[in-house]
Amino acid sequence: MPDLLTMSGVVIRRGRNTVLDDFHLDLKNGEVVVLVGENGCGKSTVIEACAGLIDLEKGSIKTAKTIIRDSEGRHGRPESPFGLCLQSDCIMGDELVKERIDDVAGLCGKSIDSQALLEQWNLGHRSQDRVASLSKGQRRKIAVLSGVLPSAITDSPTVILLDEPDAGLDEDSVSRLSGLIRDIADGGHGILIASHNSQIIACADRIVTFDDSVIESAPSDGVAWKIKSKPAKKARIGNRLDRRTLGSLSQNIIPGMLVIGALLALSDPTQFDSRMRIGAILAPALAAGLSGDPISSRLTESRSSDWWRSMSAIPPNALLHVLISSALLTTLACTLFGKLEYNLIFAGAVVAMITASVILILHQATLRLSRPSALMIRLLTPALILPWAILVDRLA
């Protein structure tokens, strides 16, 4: 049987420093491998590289059937959903505790009794609370559960990647986690962990240090961890979050309303010619689109974007709400001229949707850089006015 995960000749540089140089690692079914070493030796780099978050100078990382990342720029995701817990909790503060667990199960195409799972970790009483209101230790429990849950609801062997999962947990939770790790391995899944904790290290079948030494171990067996589940459709996470937080109202609708207000205050719509009339009707939709997707800013919290980028090809977004909001704004703008023009309402909705999508793509692209805030990508957004101007001219 081929290895569950293989790193071959991996070279990774951060700035001028070479963090990993010709690094090799394999992870087999039912095996726990723990990475041990001083801070900065490359433990987190290994975990993030295996999650496909870091470009490789040389080498490749692959599963039995899929290239996760290689030095030629190819990348993909395992056929079986994998689990990931980074040092940051990677959870948006506006997510509800129960929803987060349900969403992880949904990414695997399953639904579970998440309330029962939360009760086991003493989080049942916080199931309907926003993650932002939790203590650091409670947030860490949610992050760890998000990382290990795929192993309990997938039938095929999967990879679980945990970076310092014990950080911030109390002693009882660390003991529970160490037992759970052995249970996951007994189910045939492979677990790669970076940790300094002695209880976690004691779970290892192999201990890999960064001085080219490997220590074999013989930990006690566990009992395969399995949670009852049933098939379920993936939820529209971004739309659901936006409905609860009304992000599109503040980020998209209000800028469009301000444009309408400015048109009424500074001009007389009855005096507009055809081109000016169409431009005035479509201007609020353009403002809504230029304001971007209301969920993208939340993805910058605690490296949430990295977690979602690893787990799903399409990150959570509320572009559908941008479409609806811009259609309403265009409808309102049409009433200024006393006539509903459905072709303009459709055009306004599409313009805003495309504009917001482009800004979302640019935003996601810059998040992958080491210093995303240093690149003023927003300076490029005025160029999106050109397609809008061409559309106005064509419709006129």
C-alpha positions in Angstrom: 0.0 0.0 0.0 1.5 3.4 -0.9 2.2 6.0 1.7 -0.7 8.3 2.7 1.6 11.3 2.4 5.1 11.7 1.0 7.5 14.7 1.0 10.4 14.2 -1.4 13.5 16.4 -1.5 11.6 19.5 -0.4 13.4 22.8 -0.3 11.6 25.8 1.2 13.0 29.3 1.6 11.6 32.1 3.6 13.3 35.3 2.5 17.0 34.6 2.4 16.8 31.7 4.8 16.5 28.1 3.8 14.1 26.6 6.3 13.9 23.1 4.8 16.7 21.7 2.7 16.2 18.3 0.9 13.6 17.3 3.4 12.1 13.8 3.2 9.1 12.5 5.1 6.5 9.8 4.7 3.3 9.1 6.6 1.6 5.7 6.5 -1.9 4.6 7.3 -2.5 4.3 11.0 0.7 6.1 11.9 1.4 9.0 14.2 4.5 11.1 13.3 5.5 13.9 15.7 7.8 16.6 14.6 10.1 17.8 17.5 12.6 20.6 17.5 13.4 24.1 18.7 11.2 27.1 17.7 12.0 28.1 14.1 13.5 24.8 13.0 10.7 24.3 10.4 8.0 22.2 12.2 5.2 24.6 11.2 6.7 25.0 7.7 6.3 21.2 7.2 2.7 21.3 8.4 1.8 24.2 6.2 3.6 22.8 3.2 1.7 19.5 3.5 -1.5 21.6 3.6 -0.5 23.2 0.3 0.0 26.6 1.7 3.6 27.2 0.8 5.4 27.2 -2.5 8.3 24.8 -2.9 11.7 25.7 -4.4 12.4 22.0 -5.1 10.8 18.7 -4.4 7.2 17.6 -4.2 4.5 16.7 -1.7 1.9 14.2 -2.7 -0.6 11.6 -1.5 -1.1 8.2 -3.1 -3.1 9.8 -6.1 -2.7 13.5 -5.8 0.1 16.1 -6.0 -0.4 18.5 -3.2 2.3 20.8 -4.2 5.5 20.6 -6.3 8.3 22.9 -7.4 6.8 23.2 -10.9 3.8 25.0 -9.5 1.3 22.1 -9.7 -1.0 21.7 -6.7 -4.2 19.9 -5.8 -6.2 18.5 -2.9 -6.5 14.9 -1.6 -9.6 13.0 -2.8 -10.5 12.3 0.8 -11.0 15.4 2.9 -8.1 16.0 5.3 -8.0 17.6 8.7 -6.0 20.8 9.5 -5.2 22.7 12.6 -2.7 25.5 12.4 -1.1 27.5 15.2 -3.6 30.2 14.6 -7.2 29.1 15.3 -8.3 29.9 11.7 -11.9 30.7 12.7 -13.9 33.8 11.9 -15.1 35.6 15.0 -18.7 35.8 13.8 -19.0 32.1 13.2 -21.2 30.2 15.8 -19.6 27.3 17.6 -22.1 24.7 16.4 -22.1 26.1 12.9 -18.3 25.7 12.7 -18.4 22.0 13.6 -21.4 21.5 11.2 -19.5 23.3 8.4 -16.4 21.0 8.8 -18.7 18.0 8.6 -20.4 19.6 5.6 -17.0 19.9 3.8 -16.9 16.1 4.0 -20.4 15.9 2.6 -21.8 14.7 6.0 -24.0 15.9 8.8 -23.5 14.9 12.5 -24.8 15.5 15.9 -22.4 18.3 16.6 -24.1 19.2 19.9 -23.1 15.8 21.4 -19.5 16.2 20.3 -19.4 19.7 21.9 -20.8 18.2 25.1 -17.9 15.8 25.3 -15.4 18.7 25.2 -17.4 20.8 27.7 -18.5 23.2 25.0 -22.2 22.3 24.8 -23.3 25.3 26.7 -21.5 27.6 24.2 -22.8 26.0 21.0 -24.9 29.0 20.0 -22.3 31.6 20.9 -20.0 33.5 18.5 -16.5 32.2 18.5 -15.2 35.8 19.2 -16.8 35.5 22.7 -14.9 32.4 23.7 -11.8 32.2 25.8 -8.5 31.4 24.2 -8.7 27.8 25.4 -12.2 27.3 24.2 -11.3 28.7 20.7 -8.4 26.2 20.6 -10.7 23.3 21.4 -12.9 24.3 18.4 -9.8 24.6 16.2 -8.6 21.1 17.2 -12.0 19.6 16.7 -12.1 21.2 13.3 -8.8 19.5 12.5 -9.6 16.0 13.7 -13.3 15.7 12.8 -12.8 14.5 9.2 -11.1 11.3 10.5 -14.3 10.4 12.4 -16.7 10.7 9.4 -14.7 9.6 6.4 -14.6 6.0 5.4 -11.2 6.1 3.6 -7.9 6.8 5.3 -7.2 10.5 5.5 -4.4 12.8 6.6 -4.7 14.9 9.8 -2.2 17.8 10.1 -1.9 19.4 13.6 0.4 22.3 14.4 0.9 22.7 18.2 -2.7 21.5 18.9 -2.0 21.4 22.7 -1.2 25.2 22.8 -3.7 26.9 25.1 -5.4 23.7 26.2 -5.8 22.7 29.9 -4.3 19.4 31.2 -7.6 17.5 30.9 -8.0 18.5 27.3 -4.5 17.6 26.4 -5.0 14.1 28.0 -8.3 13.8 26.0 -6.5 14.8 22.8 -3.6 12.4 23.3 -6.1 9.5 23.7 -8.0 10.7 20.7 -4.9 10.8 18.6 -4.3 7.0 19.2 -8.0 6.4 18.5 -7.7 8.2 15.1 -4.6 6.2 14.2 -6.4 3.0 15.1 -9.0 3.9 12.5 -6.3 3.7 9.8 -5.7 7.5 9.4 -2.3 9.1 9.3 -1.5 12.0 11.7 1.4 14.5 11.4 1.8 16.6 14.5 4.2 19.4 15.5 4.4 19.6 19.3 6.6 20.1 22.3 4.2 18.5 24.7 5.4 15.2 26.3 1.9 13.7 26.3 1.5 14.3 22.6 5.0 13.1 21.9 4.2 9.9 23.8 1.5 9.1 21.2 4.0 8.9 18.3 4.9 5.9 16.3 7.8 7.9 15.0 9.5 11.1 16.3 11.2 13.1 13.6 13.8 15.7 14.7 15.5 18.3 12.5 19.0 17.0 13.1 18.3 14.1 10.7 17.3 11.6 13.4 14.2 9.4 13.6 13.1 7.7 16.8 10.8 4.7 16.6 8.3 4.2 19.4 5.7 1.7 20.5 2.7 3.6 21.9 -0.4 1.8 23.2 -3.2 1.0 20.9 -6.4 3.0 20.7 -10.0 2.3 19.7 -11.1 3.5 16.3 -12.9 6.8 16.6 -16.1 7.0 14.6 -19.1 9.4 14.7 -22.5 8.6 13.2 -23.1 10.7 10.2 -25.4 10.9 7.2 -25.0 12.4 3.7 -25.6 16.1 3.5 -25.3 18.9 1.0 -22.7 21.6 1.5 -24.1 24.7 3.1 -23.7 28.2 1.6 -21.6 29.3 4.5 -20.8 32.8 3.3 -24.5 33.7 2.6 -25.6 32.3 6.0 -23.0 34.3 7.8 -23.8 37.5 5.9 -27.6 37.1 6.7 -26.8 37.0 10.4 -24.2 39.8 10.4 -25.9 42.0 7.7 -22.5 42.6 6.2 -23.8 43.3 2.7 -26.1 46.0 4.1 -23.2 48.0 5.6 -20.6 47.2 2.9 -22.6 47.2 -0.3 -26.1 48.7 0.1 -25.1 51.8 2.1 -22.4 52.9 -0.5 -25.0 52.5 -3.2 -27.5 54.5 -1.3 -25.0 57.3 -0.8 -24.5 57.4 -4.6 -28.3 57.7 -5.1 -28.4 60.5 -2.4 -25.6 62.4 -4.1 -27.4 62.2 -7.5 -30.5 63.6 -6.0 -28.7 66.3 -4.0 -26.3 67.5 -6.7 -28.3 67.1 -10.0 -31.7 67.1 -11.5 -32.4 63.6 -13.0 -35.1 64.9 -15.2 -32.5 66.9 -17.2 -30.3 63.9 -18.0 -29.8 62.8 -21.6 -29.8 59.1 -22.4 -26.2 58.3 -21.6 -26.3 60.2 -18.3 -29.6 58.6 -17.3 -28.2 55.1 -17.8 -24.9 56.0 -16.1 -26.9 57.3 -13.1 -29.0 54.2 -12.9 -26.0 51.9 -13.0 -23.8 54.0 -10.7 -25.2 52.6 -7.4 -24.6 49.0 -8.6 -21.0 49.9 -9.5 -20.4 51.4 -6.0 -21.8 48.2 -4.4 -19.5 46.1 -6.5 -16.5 48.2 -5.8 -17.1 47.7 -2.1 -16.3 44.0 -2.6 -17.5 40.8 -1.0 -18.7 41.3 2.6 -17.2 38.1 3.8 -13.6 38.6 2.4 -12.6 41.0 5.2 -13.6 38.4 7.8 -11.4 35.8 6.3 -8.3 37.8 7.3 -9.1 36.9 11.0 -6.8 34.4 12.6 -5.6 33.1 9.2 -9.1 31.9 8.3 -8.4 32.3 4.6 -5.5 29.8 4.8 -7.6 27.2 6.4 -10.4 27.6 3.9 -8.0 27.7 1.0 -6.6 24.3 2.1 -10.0 22.8 2.6 -12.1 24.1 -0.2 -11.5 25.3 -3.8 -14.0 28.2 -3.3 -13.8 30.2 0.0 -16.9 31.4 1.8 -18.4 34.4 0.1 -21.6 36.3 -0.2 -21.5 37.3 -3.9 -25.1 36.2 -4.3 -26.1 38.8 -1.8 -24.1 41.4 -3.7 -26.1 40.4 -6.8 -29.4 40.8 -5.0 -28.3 44.1 -3.3 -27.2 45.7 -6.6 -30.5 44.6 -8.3 -32.4 46.3 -5.5 -30.2 49.4 -5.8 -30.7 49.6 -9.6 -34.4 49.2 -9.2 -34.5 52.1 -6.7 -32.4 54.2 -9.1 -34.8 53.4 -11.9 -37.7 54.9 -9.9 -35.9 58.3 -9.9 -36.7 58.4 -13.6 -40.3 57.0 -13.2 -39.8 53.8 -15.1 -38.6 50.3 -14.3 -36.2 49.0 -17.0 -35.6 45.4 -16.5 -32.6 45.2 -18.8 -30.9 47.9 -16.7 -31.7 46.1 -13.5 -30.2 42.9 -14.9 -27.2 44.8 -16.2 -26.6 46.5 -12.8 -26.8 43.2 -10.9 -24.3 41.6 -13.3 -21.9 44.5 -13.2 -21.8 44.5 -9.4 -21.4 40.7 -9.3 -18.5 40.7 -11.7 -16.8 43.7 -10.1 -17.1 42.2 -6.6 -15.8 38.8 -7.9 -12.7 40.5 -9.5 -12.0 42.3 -6.2 -12.4 39.1 -4.3 -10.0 37.3 -6.6 -7.4 40.1 -6.2 -7.9 40.0 -2.4 -7.4 36.3 -2.2 -4.3 36.5 -4.4 -2.7 39.1 -2.1 -3.4 37.1 1.0 -0.9 34.5 -0.2 1.9 37.0 0.0 4.2 37.3 3.0 3.2 40.9 3.5 -0.3 41.3 1.9 -0.9 44.7 3.5 2.2 46.2 1.9 0.7 45.8 -1.6 -1.8 48.5 -2.3 -4.0 46.3 -4.5 -7.0 48.7 -4.0 -5.2 51.2 -6.2 -6.0 49.0 -9.1 -9.8 49.0 -8.5 -10.5 52.3 -10.3 -9.6 50.4 -13.5 -12.9 48.5 -13.1 -14.8 51.7 -13.9 -13.7 51.2 -17.6 -15.9 48.2 -18.3 -18.8 50.0 -16.6 -18.3 53.0 -18.8 -18.2 50.9 -21.9 -21.4 49.1 -20.8 -23.1 52.5 -20.3 -22.1 53.6 -23.7 -23.4 50.4 -25.4 -26.7 50.6 -23.6 -27.1 54.3 -24.5 
